[in-house]
Amino acid sequence: MKKIRGVKLHVYGRVQGVNFRNNVKRFCDDGNIKGRVMNKEDGSVLIIAQANREKLEELEKWIKSSPGFSRIDEVRIEEKGINKYCDFRIVREELYWKDKEKAFINLIRKL
């Protein structure tokens, strides 16, 4: 059995308002990666991911390829302890439409 690791990926660039979180969730669901993804107030996205080393490296490489309409400027990675997530979820801090509004405003700032 391969050892499970936990990482935090801080993703900067055009990552809000371009369906990035949904794309990350789809990639992680397909790759059996557990964790969370959320927008941050500064316009970045935080991904907390748990999987074996190879899966996490695939995730990092995929993110750096600027999937979809995103444009990745920087990815900062730090080790994180294991929380034993049972799935991968998108975390919204507020109601759905309020969350989308904030993401759209951050997108406009990037353009």
LINQUI-V577532 format. One record per backbone hydrogen bond with DSSP energy under -0.5 kcal/mol. NH is the residue of the N-H (numbers start at 1). CO is the residue of the C=O. If there is no record, write none. Layout:
BEGIN
nh: <NH/NH>
co: <CO/CO>
END
This chain:
BEGIN
nh: <5/6/7/8/9/10/10/11/11/12/12/14/15/15/23/24/25/26/27/28/29/30/31/32/32/33/34/35/36/37/38/39/40/43/45/46/47/48/49/49/50/51/53/56/57/58/59/60/61/62/63/64/65/65/66/69/70/71/73/73/74/76/78/80/89/91/91/92/99/100/101/102/103/104/105/106/107/108/109/110/111>
co: <51/80/49/78/47/8/76/9/45/10/74/71/13/43/19/20/21/22/23/24/25/26/27/28/29/28/50/87/48/89/46/91/44/40/11/38/9/36/7/47/34/5/3/52/53/54/55/56/57/58/59/60/61/62/63/18/67/14/12/71/12/10/8/6/35/37/89/90/95/96/97/98/99/100/101/102/103/104/105/106/107>
END
